[in-house]
Amino acid sequence: MFKTIKFRVWAFDAEWIPDPRAGRLLYDLSDDLPDADVLKHMWKEGGTTEEDPTPYLKTVVCRIGIGGRLGDCDGQKAWRCDRKVID
């Protein structure tokens, strides 16, 4: 339970995102193959099932995506940074 909220609040998220470039190299896929098809191939090789069509892939074939937001308590002033990918 929050008893007080500071005037400014930071929120952020960092996630592992499958990297199509790594998938192309790992599975010797064509550069012309669309990213979505590369990701499908990566998930298939990663053990996709009907219950889990997008299984967790090893971090070696992922990049880090980061998103953040700074907000003021009055809700009127806020900015956010879009997700960035760190190579």
Kinemage of the C-alpha trace (Angstrom):
@kinemage 1
@onewidth
@group {chain A} dominant
@subgroup {mainchain}
@vectorlist {calphas} color= white
{ca met a 1} P 0.000 0.000 0.000
{ca phe a 2} L 1.274 3.452 -0.916
{ca lys a 3} L 0.748 6.003 1.850
{ca thr a 4} L 2.254 8.903 -0.068
{ca ile a 5} L 3.163 9.619 -3.647
{ca lys a 6} L 6.084 11.854 -4.473
{ca phe a 7} L 5.539 14.811 -6.782
{ca arg a 8} L 7.537 13.197 -9.588
{ca val a 9} L 7.379 9.504 -10.372
{ca trp a 10} L 9.688 7.492 -12.648
{ca ala a 11} L 8.531 4.246 -14.175
{ca phe a 12} L 10.583 2.114 -16.508
{ca asp a 13} L 10.664 -1.289 -18.117
{ca ala a 14} L 13.474 -3.342 -19.619
{ca glu a 15} L 12.728 -6.443 -21.671
{ca trp a 16} L 14.596 -9.038 -23.676
{ca ile a 17} L 13.416 -8.772 -27.293
{ca pro a 18} L 14.209 -11.477 -29.872
{ca asp a 19} L 16.678 -10.103 -32.438
{ca pro a 20} L 15.918 -10.999 -36.085
{ca arg a 21} L 19.512 -10.208 -37.060
{ca ala a 22} L 20.793 -12.820 -34.592
{ca gly a 23} L 18.187 -15.293 -35.890
{ca arg a 24} L 19.340 -14.816 -39.467
{ca leu a 25} L 22.942 -15.509 -38.465
{ca leu a 26} L 22.163 -18.424 -36.145
{ca tyr a 27} L 19.848 -20.261 -38.538
{ca asp a 28} L 21.509 -19.129 -41.795
{ca leu a 29} L 18.335 -17.393 -43.012
{ca ser a 30} L 18.156 -15.032 -45.985
{ca asp a 31} L 18.476 -11.289 -45.460
{ca asp a 32} L 15.371 -10.945 -47.670
{ca leu a 33} L 13.207 -12.934 -45.250
{ca pro a 34} L 10.853 -10.584 -43.349
{ca asp a 35} L 11.586 -10.089 -39.647
{ca ala a 36} L 8.236 -11.633 -38.686
{ca asp a 37} L 9.147 -14.863 -40.505
{ca val a 38} L 12.579 -14.919 -38.871
{ca leu a 39} L 10.946 -14.581 -35.446
{ca lys a 40} L 8.509 -17.411 -36.242
{ca his a 41} L 11.463 -19.620 -37.193
{ca met a 42} L 13.327 -18.666 -34.003
{ca trp a 43} L 10.289 -19.519 -31.850
{ca lys a 44} L 9.808 -22.805 -33.701
{ca glu a 45} L 13.422 -23.748 -33.013
{ca gly a 46} L 12.996 -22.518 -29.434
{ca gly a 47} L 10.244 -25.049 -28.719
{ca thr a 48} L 6.956 -23.391 -29.639
{ca thr a 49} L 3.803 -25.231 -28.605
{ca glu a 50} L 0.107 -24.573 -29.060
{ca glu a 51} L -0.076 -23.360 -25.450
{ca asp a 52} L 3.066 -21.216 -25.787
{ca pro a 53} L 3.497 -19.995 -29.381
{ca thr a 54} L 6.251 -17.517 -28.402
{ca pro a 55} L 8.518 -19.316 -25.914
{ca tyr a 56} L 11.296 -17.519 -24.091
{ca leu a 57} L 14.411 -17.497 -26.243
{ca lys a 58} L 17.917 -17.569 -24.846
{ca thr a 59} L 19.223 -14.105 -24.144
{ca val a 60} L 22.084 -14.608 -26.607
{ca val a 61} L 19.575 -14.171 -29.483
{ca cys a 62} L 17.897 -11.125 -27.928
{ca arg a 63} L 18.469 -7.426 -27.480
{ca ile a 64} L 17.369 -5.255 -24.585
{ca gly a 65} L 14.403 -2.910 -25.056
{ca ile a 66} L 13.981 -0.074 -22.557
{ca gly a 67} L 11.025 2.234 -22.021
{ca gly a 68} L 10.476 4.882 -19.383
{ca arg a 69} L 8.093 7.542 -18.202
{ca leu a 70} L 8.315 10.500 -15.865
{ca gly a 71} L 5.043 11.878 -14.533
{ca asp a 72} L 3.911 14.649 -12.214
{ca cys a 73} L 1.259 13.999 -9.591
{ca asp a 74} L -1.220 16.399 -11.130
{ca gly a 75} L -1.212 14.237 -14.262
{ca gln a 76} L -0.928 17.301 -16.512
{ca lys a 77} L 2.793 17.195 -17.214
{ca ala a 78} L 4.369 13.991 -18.355
{ca trp a 79} L 6.854 12.827 -20.914
{ca arg a 80} L 7.932 9.453 -22.064
{ca cys a 81} L 10.793 8.025 -23.994
{ca asp a 82} L 9.996 5.460 -26.627
{ca arg a 83} L 11.455 2.008 -26.422
{ca lys a 84} L 15.066 2.008 -27.473
{ca val a 85} L 17.033 -1.051 -28.444
{ca ile a 86} L 20.533 -1.385 -27.091
{ca asp a 87} L 22.903 -3.337 -29.335
